[in-house]
Amino acid sequence: MGYMLLVLIGFTAGTLGSLAGLGGGVVIVPALLFFGALGWLSAVTPQVAVGTSLVVIIFNGLSSTLSYMKDKLVDYRSGLLFCIGSVPGAVAGALVNNTLSAAHFSLYFGLFLIAMSVFLSLSQKKAKRSADETAAATESGAGSRQGRGEADSRLQPAPWWRRNVVRTYTDRNGETFTYGYQPLAAVAIAFLVGFFGGLFGIGGGSLMVPAMIVLFRFPPHVAVATSMLMIFLSSLIGSLTHVAMGNVHWLFALLLIPGVWIGAKTGAWINKRMSSRALVTVLRMVLVLLGVRLVVESLL
């Protein structure tokens, strides 16, 4: 029964993780701790739950990224830039994780997820961007370039970390989004994302997706797809730290991986058929339900 339970946990984590860009750790870590406490699985410490989760998330991130790549939803340049901050952050978070007790871990993790749900609620006011706004921004940029003339073309370009990156994306429904960021600020935010991902074993998606939607105005589908690329790379590095510290239950990981791989494909398939608003709503519900359960569990 324990083997089938792990496959089911992996499938659920892979589906929800790929659907909402979370990586699946928000399901795997609490599930291992919960069913271990019930005796349905071998009991594990929070550190082992996190380390095992990060190893499994590598395959979730890879499977999801491959699916989203086929539909050209991954913003590669942005994802790789964010990894400059998220990868060292993941290592730092993995090191701090060893200092947390089980009760404190559940409490902090639960509060973190609830805070992310509240944070994400702001995105529903900012995610929708009209085609008129995009056209106006494009026209304004063209007029500005004409006004500068040939003299400005001879100016030395600004360093990459001072240039504002601006992109546009049109979804399958014809809705156009304009999004962008300042690279240095984006790297700093990504470091925090990687830190919490390594600390809680969640891959960082529960923070990076809301950050991309709210702060950088990414369209939700692109945010989720790009987040999975980041999760794959940062989890790969973060898991190595936990492997070195002996925080991986390899049997659990091997049983979780097949379910996660299939679930990730399923979640990506569902994601591409949902509206942006519905996708954000599902993400908020998952975060708040898991967060409340963990907080209650820590207080009992």
C-alpha positions as a Python dict, from the first residue, in 0.01 Angstrom:
ca = {
    (1, 'M'): (0, 0, 0),
    (2, 'G'): (284, 236, 81),
    (3, 'Y'): (431, 196, -267),
    (4, 'M'): (101, 279, -440),
    (5, 'L'): (49, 571, -204),
    (6, 'L'): (384, 720, -306),
    (7, 'V'): (302, 684, -676),
    (8, 'L'): (-34, 857, -613),
    (9, 'I'): (136, 1136, -417),
    (10, 'G'): (380, 1180, -704),
    (11, 'F'): (103, 1196, -963),
    (12, 'T'): (-94, 1452, -759),
    (13, 'A'): (217, 1660, -698),
    (14, 'G'): (319, 1648, -1062),
    (15, 'T'): (-27, 1746, -1186),
    (16, 'L'): (-82, 2036, -946),
    (17, 'G'): (280, 2146, -968),
    (18, 'S'): (286, 2159, -1346),
    (19, 'L'): (-62, 2312, -1365),
    (20, 'A'): (22, 2599, -1132),
    (21, 'G'): (400, 2623, -1176),
    (22, 'L'): (479, 2516, -820),
    (23, 'G'): (711, 2224, -881),
    (24, 'G'): (508, 1983, -669),
    (25, 'G'): (697, 2026, -342),
    (26, 'V'): (394, 2189, -178),
    (27, 'V'): (228, 1846, -205),
    (28, 'I'): (522, 1609, -158),
    (29, 'V'): (674, 1760, 157),
    (30, 'P'): (350, 1783, 362),
    (31, 'A'): (235, 1442, 234),
    (32, 'L'): (555, 1266, 340),
    (33, 'L'): (539, 1425, 685),
    (34, 'F'): (164, 1360, 726),
    (35, 'F'): (154, 996, 614),
    (36, 'G'): (479, 927, 796),
    (37, 'A'): (319, 1052, 1120),
    (38, 'L'): (15, 828, 1056),
    (39, 'G'): (239, 525, 1008),
    (40, 'W'): (132, 467, 647),
    (41, 'L'): (488, 546, 538),
    (42, 'S'): (821, 531, 717),
    (43, 'A'): (853, 847, 927),
    (44, 'V'): (1098, 1103, 793),
    (45, 'T'): (1240, 1427, 930),
    (46, 'P'): (1156, 1761, 765),
    (47, 'Q'): (1509, 1770, 628),
    (48, 'V'): (1471, 1431, 456),
    (49, 'A'): (1124, 1526, 327),
    (50, 'V'): (1269, 1842, 172),
    (51, 'G'): (1574, 1669, 26),
    (52, 'T'): (1365, 1389, -124),
    (53, 'S'): (1117, 1641, -262),
    (54, 'L'): (1388, 1842, -437),
    (55, 'V'): (1528, 1530, -608),
    (56, 'V'): (1179, 1441, -733),
    (57, 'I'): (1107, 1798, -844),
    (58, 'I'): (1398, 1777, -1089),
    (59, 'F'): (1194, 1531, -1294),
    (60, 'N'): (874, 1730, -1251),
    (61, 'G'): (1046, 2042, -1378),
    (62, 'L'): (1204, 1860, -1672),
    (63, 'S'): (882, 1686, -1777),
    (64, 'S'): (676, 2006, -1751),
    (65, 'T'): (936, 2219, -1930),
    (66, 'L'): (949, 1978, -2223),
    (67, 'S'): (569, 1993, -2253),
    (68, 'Y'): (557, 2373, -2240),
    (69, 'M'): (847, 2404, -2486),
    (70, 'K'): (635, 2237, -2753),
    (71, 'D'): (379, 2518, -2723),
    (72, 'K'): (643, 2792, -2707),
    (73, 'L'): (527, 2917, -2366),
    (74, 'V'): (872, 2923, -2202),
    (75, 'D'): (1054, 3259, -2188),
    (76, 'Y'): (1406, 3114, -2199),
    (77, 'R'): (1601, 3438, -2163),
    (78, 'S'): (1402, 3546, -1858),
    (79, 'G'): (1415, 3201, -1701),
    (80, 'L'): (1792, 3170, -1737),
    (81, 'L'): (1840, 3524, -1601),
    (82, 'F'): (1627, 3447, -1296),
    (83, 'C'): (1837, 3133, -1237),
    (84, 'I'): (2142, 3354, -1175),
    (85, 'G'): (1974, 3445, -848),
    (86, 'S'): (1763, 3137, -774),
    (87, 'V'): (2042, 2876, -795),
    (88, 'P'): (2269, 3023, -521),
    (89, 'G'): (1954, 3101, -323),
    (90, 'A'): (1853, 2734, -338),
    (91, 'V'): (2189, 2629, -194),
    (92, 'A'): (2161, 2883, 90),
    (93, 'G'): (1807, 2770, 171),
    (94, 'A'): (1910, 2404, 181),
    (95, 'L'): (2181, 2486, 436),
    (96, 'V'): (1941, 2684, 660),
    (97, 'N'): (1684, 2401, 643),
    (98, 'N'): (1896, 2184, 874),
    (99, 'T'): (1837, 2428, 1163),
    (100, 'L'): (1454, 2392, 1170),
    (101, 'S'): (1257, 2159, 1399),
    (102, 'A'): (953, 1969, 1266),
    (103, 'A'): (698, 2193, 1443),
    (104, 'H'): (865, 2515, 1337),
    (105, 'F'): (903, 2387, 982),
    (106, 'S'): (529, 2313, 945),
    (107, 'L'): (430, 2648, 1098),
    (108, 'Y'): (664, 2857, 884),
    (109, 'F'): (584, 2660, 570),
    (110, 'G'): (209, 2697, 627),
    (111, 'L'): (228, 3071, 692),
    (112, 'F'): (449, 3108, 387),
    (113, 'L'): (193, 2937, 161),
    (114, 'I'): (-97, 3144, 297),
    (115, 'A'): (103, 3464, 244),
    (116, 'M'): (169, 3360, -115),
    (117, 'S'): (-202, 3304, -172),
    (118, 'V'): (-280, 3654, -45),
    (119, 'F'): (3, 3795, -254),
    (120, 'L'): (-124, 3616, -563),
    (121, 'S'): (-474, 3762, -520),
    (122, 'L'): (-325, 4096, -625),
    (123, 'S'): (-233, 3946, -960),
    (124, 'Q'): (-594, 3910, -1070),
    (125, 'K'): (-613, 4288, -1094),
    (126, 'K'): (-294, 4310, -1295),
    (127, 'A'): (-278, 3997, -1511),
    (128, 'K'): (-517, 4120, -1782),
    (129, 'R'): (-355, 4358, -2031),
    (130, 'S'): (-551, 4486, -2329),
    (131, 'A'): (-430, 4500, -2688),
    (132, 'D'): (-491, 4878, -2686),
    (133, 'E'): (-242, 4923, -2401),
    (134, 'T'): (16, 4720, -2588),
    (135, 'A'): (-41, 4914, -2910),
    (136, 'A'): (-11, 5244, -2724),
    (137, 'A'): (313, 5134, -2562),
    (138, 'T'): (451, 5024, -2898),
    (139, 'E'): (350, 5348, -3066),
    (140, 'S'): (499, 5554, -2784),
    (141, 'G'): (824, 5361, -2809),
    (142, 'A'): (839, 5411, -3185),
    (143, 'G'): (780, 5786, -3151),
    (144, 'S'): (1047, 5813, -2887),
    (145, 'R'): (1298, 5634, -3107),
    (146, 'Q'): (1224, 5870, -3398),
    (147, 'G'): (1266, 6174, -3174),
    (148, 'R'): (1610, 6071, -3065),
    (149, 'G'): (1746, 6070, -3422),
    (150, 'E'): (2087, 5973, -3542),
    (151, 'A'): (2273, 6154, -3264),
    (152, 'D'): (2133, 5920, -3000),
    (153, 'S'): (2227, 5616, -3205),
    (154, 'R'): (2591, 5699, -3140),
    (155, 'L'): (2546, 5696, -2760),
    (156, 'Q'): (2705, 5414, -2559),
    (157, 'P'): (2432, 5160, -2469),
    (158, 'A'): (2352, 5119, -2101),
    (159, 'P'): (2491, 4814, -1915),
    (160, 'W'): (2264, 4507, -1928),
    (161, 'W'): (2170, 4536, -1561),
    (162, 'R'): (2027, 4885, -1615),
    (163, 'R'): (1820, 4810, -1924),
    (164, 'N'): (1448, 4753, -1874),
    (165, 'V'): (1336, 4435, -2048),
    (166, 'V'): (993, 4469, -2214),
    (167, 'R'): (813, 4184, -2390),
    (168, 'T'): (469, 4115, -2535),
    (169, 'Y'): (274, 3791, -2562),
    (170, 'T'): (-60, 3707, -2728),
    (171, 'D'): (-241, 3399, -2597),
    (172, 'R'): (-462, 3155, -2787),
    (173, 'N'): (-770, 3369, -2714),
    (174, 'G'): (-615, 3676, -2876),
    (175, 'E'): (-550, 3853, -2545),
    (176, 'T'): (-225, 4051, -2552),
    (177, 'F'): (-2, 4101, -2248),
    (178, 'T'): (287, 4342, -2201),
    (179, 'Y'): (539, 4247, -1932),
    (180, 'G'): (892, 4333, -1829),
    (181, 'Y'): (1144, 4380, -1550),
    (182, 'Q'): (1469, 4543, -1446),
    (183, 'P'): (1734, 4265, -1460),
    (184, 'L'): (1918, 4343, -1135),
    (185, 'A'): (1595, 4361, -936),
    (186, 'A'): (1475, 4040, -1101),
    (187, 'V'): (1792, 3855, -1001),
    (188, 'A'): (1758, 3976, -640),
    (189, 'I'): (1396, 3857, -622),
    (190, 'A'): (1495, 3526, -780),
    (191, 'F'): (1757, 3477, -507),
    (192, 'L'): (1482, 3500, -243),
    (193, 'V'): (1271, 3258, -447),
    (194, 'G'): (1557, 3008, -464),
    (195, 'F'): (1622, 3048, -92),
    (196, 'F'): (1264, 2961, 5),
    (197, 'G'): (1263, 2679, -249),
    (198, 'G'): (1574, 2523, -94),
    (199, 'L'): (1445, 2591, 258),
    (200, 'F'): (1102, 2433, 210),
    (201, 'G'): (1172, 2188, -73),
    (202, 'I'): (910, 2344, -299),
    (203, 'G'): (1122, 2443, -597),
    (204, 'G'): (1038, 2811, -546),
    (205, 'G'): (744, 2822, -787),
    (206, 'S'): (488, 2921, -523),
    (207, 'L'): (677, 3248, -485),
    (208, 'M'): (818, 3302, -834),
    (209, 'V'): (488, 3262, -1021),
    (210, 'P'): (310, 3528, -811),
    (211, 'A'): (618, 3752, -835),
    (212, 'M'): (628, 3723, -1214),
    (213, 'I'): (254, 3789, -1245),
    (214, 'V'): (226, 4074, -992),
    (215, 'L'): (564, 4247, -1010),
    (216, 'F'): (668, 4181, -1370),
    (217, 'R'): (318, 4146, -1524),
    (218, 'F'): (390, 3812, -1690),
    (219, 'P'): (87, 3645, -1850),
    (220, 'P'): (-9, 3356, -1617),
    (221, 'H'): (56, 3079, -1870),
    (222, 'V'): (403, 3213, -1956),
    (223, 'A'): (479, 3265, -1585),
    (224, 'V'): (394, 2902, -1507),
    (225, 'A'): (593, 2764, -1802),
    (226, 'T'): (899, 2981, -1729),
    (227, 'S'): (875, 2893, -1360),
    (228, 'M'): (903, 2523, -1443),
    (229, 'L'): (1231, 2587, -1628),
    (230, 'M'): (1364, 2770, -1322),
    (231, 'I'): (1238, 2498, -1090),
    (232, 'F'): (1421, 2233, -1292),
    (233, 'L'): (1754, 2417, -1277),
    (234, 'S'): (1736, 2542, -916),
    (235, 'S'): (1611, 2205, -784),
    (236, 'L'): (1897, 2031, -962),
    (237, 'I'): (2147, 2242, -767),
    (238, 'G'): (1953, 2254, -440),
    (239, 'S'): (1910, 1878, -433),
    (240, 'L'): (2285, 1824, -464),
    (241, 'T'): (2329, 2011, -136),
    (242, 'H'): (2075, 1784, 36),
    (243, 'V'): (2231, 1473, -120),
    (244, 'A'): (2568, 1576, 22),
    (245, 'M'): (2409, 1613, 368),
    (246, 'G'): (2234, 1273, 344),
    (247, 'N'): (1884, 1423, 337),
    (248, 'V'): (1736, 1201, 64),
    (249, 'H'): (1521, 887, 107),
    (250, 'W'): (1612, 720, -223),
    (251, 'L'): (1340, 451, -218),
    (252, 'F'): (1072, 717, -169),
    (253, 'A'): (1225, 925, -448),
    (254, 'L'): (1229, 633, -694),
    (255, 'L'): (862, 557, -624),
    (256, 'L'): (755, 922, -649),
    (257, 'I'): (933, 998, -978),
    (258, 'P'): (712, 791, -1218),
    (259, 'G'): (392, 948, -1080),
    (260, 'V'): (544, 1295, -1092),
    (261, 'W'): (659, 1252, -1453),
    (262, 'I'): (313, 1144, -1574),
    (263, 'G'): (140, 1402, -1354),
    (264, 'A'): (358, 1681, -1493),
    (265, 'K'): (248, 1595, -1847),
    (266, 'T'): (-115, 1588, -1731),
    (267, 'G'): (-88, 1923, -1554),
    (268, 'A'): (71, 2088, -1857),
    (269, 'W'): (-210, 1952, -2078),
    (270, 'I'): (-477, 2095, -1843),
    (271, 'N'): (-292, 2427, -1808),
    (272, 'K'): (-297, 2494, -2182),
    (273, 'R'): (-676, 2454, -2186),
    (274, 'M'): (-758, 2684, -1893),
    (275, 'S'): (-819, 3058, -1894),
    (276, 'S'): (-566, 3281, -1718),
    (277, 'R'): (-818, 3379, -1449),
    (278, 'A'): (-911, 3017, -1376),
    (279, 'L'): (-544, 2922, -1355),
    (280, 'V'): (-471, 3192, -1095),
    (281, 'T'): (-779, 3088, -894),
    (282, 'V'): (-666, 2723, -884),
    (283, 'L'): (-320, 2830, -770),
    (284, 'R'): (-460, 3042, -487),
    (285, 'M'): (-689, 2763, -365),
    (286, 'V'): (-408, 2506, -359),
    (287, 'L'): (-179, 2737, -163),
    (288, 'V'): (-430, 2842, 102),
    (289, 'L'): (-564, 2488, 164),
    (290, 'L'): (-216, 2342, 209),
    (291, 'G'): (-107, 2638, 420),
    (292, 'V'): (-399, 2615, 663),
    (293, 'R'): (-351, 2241, 705),
    (294, 'L'): (17, 2281, 789),
    (295, 'V'): (-45, 2561, 1040),
    (296, 'V'): (-313, 2356, 1218),
    (297, 'E'): (-86, 2051, 1219),
    (298, 'S'): (199, 2251, 1378),
    (299, 'L'): (-25, 2371, 1660),
    (300, 'L'): (-162, 2029, 1757),
}
